[in-house]
Amino acid sequence: MSRDLFFYHPVFRDNGISFGYDMNSQIGFSGIESDEHFVYTLYSGKTIEDFFRDGTTCRHLLVYDWNGNPVKRFELEIPLFSFCLNAAGDKIYGLAFNPETVIVQYDLK
């Protein structure tokens, strides 16, 4: 029996037809937060297969201005699978596996 797995994130083509990703499709961004100055994104760069096998974590936090220009790139010591930005915009709080689920704080200064 063949095992075909498809993840139905819509991808729209010019003709309006959508289709699902397969296990070799690459995932880029998996989380996003913003404040009045910047957009903060978690980036994996993994295939869907690697993303789910490795615990859906991302080691990179990328920061952009509101025009889409890269501002800063952080290499996270403990990879995150979710995060939020504090009100002051100088810290993020993320969820990680280490080996259990933990809350991690990173300073953005």
Order of alpha helices (4+ residues) and beta strands (2+ residues): beta-beta-alpha-beta-beta-beta-beta-beta
